[in-house]
Amino acid sequence: MAVTVARAQRDTFLDTMDALLPWPSLCAIVEPDGQAHADTERMVRICLLQSWFALSDRDCEDALIDSIGLQRFARLDAERGTFPDAQAIQRFRSGLQSRRLAQPLAAEVNRVLAANGIRIKPGAIVNARIFADRPVRRDVSASSVIANHAAAPPSFGSAYGRQSMHVRLARKTASAASAERAARLAQAIFNVRSITEG
């Protein structure tokens, strides 16, 4: 009997990003000498996951181990079990910063998203979403005002700088976070009882 499993919103989000972003171009920014390989693309993908879902190096390591959707997006082979740990993620990220490549990489991602009318609203790992950007009214006076102000350089999330992908982190109130924890605990208890009593 076939079982239909609903795709998570997160998986839809990652599938869209996977199809939309120009991975060879992004890898060429990281390895301009043409030496980019599968590991380069894998680590670029992981850096983007960190940014979109506001993950520390350690949290990202754990999320990659726990989530099949994140493994698929990052091109990790669960059967081999070769997952980058927090130190490997930190080394790659530090390398981007020391070589001044984080900003050009983020700028290219931002450019592609903007060209497709997309902005990203990140937050907890379960609720990163894509929104269509509102159409911008072309105004000559507004353009001249913008031209007179230096644009803030793009960067990669809290682990990479102040902002990422022109998004802000969604913040939960203490009461909302407490209610969410209580709901998760109740669901976990229900799941355990269903298994043990079923």
C-alpha distance (Angstrom), angle and dihedral (degrees) to the residues before:
residue distance angle dihedral
M1 . . .
A2 3.80 . .
V3 3.78 116.7 .
T4 3.79 119.3 -151.6
V5 3.79 112.9 -145.4
A6 3.79 117.3 -163.2
R7 3.78 113.0 -124.3
A8 3.78 114.0 -118.5
Q9 3.78 119.2 -117.5
R10 3.79 87.2 -119.2
D11 3.81 91.6 57.9
T12 3.80 91.3 51.2
F13 3.79 89.2 50.3
L14 3.82 92.1 50.4
D15 3.81 92.9 46.0
T16 3.80 89.5 53.7
M17 3.81 92.7 49.7
D18 3.81 90.8 45.3
A19 3.80 92.4 54.8
L20 3.80 95.8 39.3
L21 3.80 105.5 47.6
P22 3.83 120.3 81.3
W23 3.79 99.1 -126.2
P24 3.83 97.3 -176.6
S25 3.82 90.0 53.2
L26 3.79 92.2 48.3
C27 3.81 91.2 49.0
A28 3.81 90.0 48.8
I29 3.81 88.9 58.4
V30 3.82 90.5 54.4
E31 3.82 94.6 41.8
P32 3.83 105.3 27.7
D33 3.81 92.1 170.3
G34 3.80 90.2 70.3
Q35 3.81 94.7 -107.7
A36 3.82 94.7 119.4
H37 3.80 113.9 136.7
A38 3.78 139.8 169.4
D39 3.81 92.8 -72.1
T40 3.80 91.0 55.7
E41 3.79 93.0 53.3
R42 3.80 90.7 44.0
M43 3.81 92.3 54.4
V44 3.82 92.7 44.4
R45 3.79 88.3 53.7
I46 3.81 90.6 49.4
C47 3.81 91.1 50.0
L48 3.79 89.5 54.0
L49 3.81 91.0 49.1
Q50 3.80 88.8 52.9
S51 3.78 90.6 51.6
W52 3.80 97.9 44.8
F53 3.80 95.4 45.7
A54 3.83 98.7 34.1
L55 3.81 93.6 -120.9
S56 3.78 126.5 168.2
D57 3.80 116.9 -138.6
R58 3.82 91.1 -97.2
D59 3.81 93.6 44.4
C60 3.80 89.8 49.2
E61 3.81 91.5 52.3
D62 3.82 90.3 51.4
A63 3.81 93.4 45.2
L64 3.80 92.0 51.6
I65 3.80 90.3 52.5
D66 3.81 93.2 46.7
S67 3.80 103.1 40.6
I68 3.79 125.0 68.6
G69 3.81 89.4 -169.7
L70 3.81 92.3 56.4
Q71 3.81 91.0 44.6
R72 3.80 90.1 53.2
F73 3.81 92.8 48.6
A74 3.82 92.4 47.2
R75 3.83 91.3 46.7
L76 3.80 92.7 -121.2
D77 3.78 120.3 160.1
A78 3.80 107.8 -134.1
E79 3.82 91.7 -169.6
R80 3.79 92.1 60.1
G81 3.79 90.3 43.0
T82 3.79 92.6 -146.1
F83 3.80 101.8 146.6
P84 3.81 122.4 161.7
D85 3.78 111.0 -113.5
A86 3.80 127.2 -138.7
Q87 3.81 92.0 -90.0
A88 3.81 93.1 53.3
I89 3.80 90.4 49.0
Q90 3.80 91.0 48.5
R91 3.83 92.1 48.6
F92 3.80 92.3 51.8
R93 3.80 92.3 46.8
S94 3.82 91.9 47.4
G95 3.80 88.8 49.4
L96 3.79 90.4 55.1
Q97 3.79 90.5 50.8
S98 3.80 96.4 45.3
R99 3.81 91.4 49.6
R100 3.83 90.7 45.2
L101 3.79 91.8 -121.4
A102 3.82 100.3 123.3
Q103 3.80 93.7 80.6
P104 3.83 96.9 47.4
L105 3.81 89.4 46.8
A106 3.81 92.8 50.5
A107 3.80 90.6 44.1
E108 3.81 91.7 55.8
V109 3.80 91.8 48.5
N110 3.80 90.0 48.5
R111 3.80 90.8 48.5
V112 3.80 93.2 53.4
L113 3.79 93.0 46.1
A114 3.81 92.6 47.7
A115 3.81 91.3 48.0
N116 3.80 88.0 56.4
G117 3.80 93.9 46.0
I118 3.79 93.3 -112.5
R119 3.77 132.4 138.5
I120 3.78 125.8 177.6
K121 3.77 127.1 -134.5
P122 3.79 107.2 -161.8
G123 3.76 131.1 -173.3
A124 3.76 132.6 125.1
I125 3.77 115.4 11.1
V126 3.79 91.6 -100.8
N127 3.78 99.1 54.3
A128 3.78 112.8 45.3
R129 3.78 104.7 132.6
I130 3.77 140.6 -178.9
F131 3.78 119.6 -125.1
A132 3.78 127.6 -172.0
D133 3.77 108.1 -118.5
R134 3.77 116.2 -116.9
P135 3.80 112.6 -107.3
V136 3.79 110.5 -97.2
R137 3.80 117.2 -131.2
R138 3.78 109.3 -128.2
D139 3.79 107.3 -123.4
V140 3.79 121.1 171.9
S141 3.80 93.0 -155.5
A142 3.80 91.6 49.9
S143 3.81 90.0 48.9
S144 3.78 91.3 53.5
V145 3.80 91.1 50.2
I146 3.81 91.0 50.3
A147 3.80 91.3 46.9
N148 3.81 90.3 56.8
H149 3.81 92.7 57.1
A150 3.78 122.5 70.6
A151 3.79 111.6 -120.1
A152 3.79 116.6 -119.6
P153 3.81 109.8 -108.3
P154 3.81 113.7 -109.8
S155 3.77 119.5 -118.0
F156 3.80 142.1 167.8
G157 3.81 116.9 -86.3
S158 3.78 130.2 -82.7
A159 3.78 90.1 -45.0
Y160 3.80 90.7 51.9
G161 3.79 104.7 32.0
R162 3.76 141.0 -57.9
Q163 3.77 104.4 -48.0
S164 3.75 137.7 14.9
M165 3.78 131.6 -154.4
H166 3.82 89.8 -12.9
V167 3.79 90.8 -70.6
R168 3.77 136.7 125.3
L169 3.77 125.8 -137.6
A170 3.79 114.3 -108.7
R171 3.79 109.1 -124.7
K172 3.74 124.4 -151.7
T173 3.77 124.0 -146.8
A174 3.79 117.1 -120.1
S175 3.81 91.3 -109.9
A176 3.81 92.5 50.1
A177 3.80 91.2 48.8
S178 3.81 90.7 48.0
A179 3.82 91.6 49.5
E180 3.81 90.4 49.1
R181 3.81 91.7 51.0
A182 3.82 90.5 49.3
A183 3.82 91.1 49.7
R184 3.82 91.6 49.7
L185 3.79 91.2 48.9
A186 3.82 91.6 49.8
Q187 3.82 90.2 49.2
A188 3.81 91.6 49.1
I189 3.82 91.3 50.8
F190 3.80 90.3 48.6
N191 3.82 91.2 50.0
V192 3.80 92.4 50.4
R193 3.80 92.4 48.1
S194 3.80 91.1 48.7
I195 3.79 90.5 54.5
T196 3.81 97.4 43.2
E197 3.79 97.3 41.0
G198 3.80 97.3 37.1
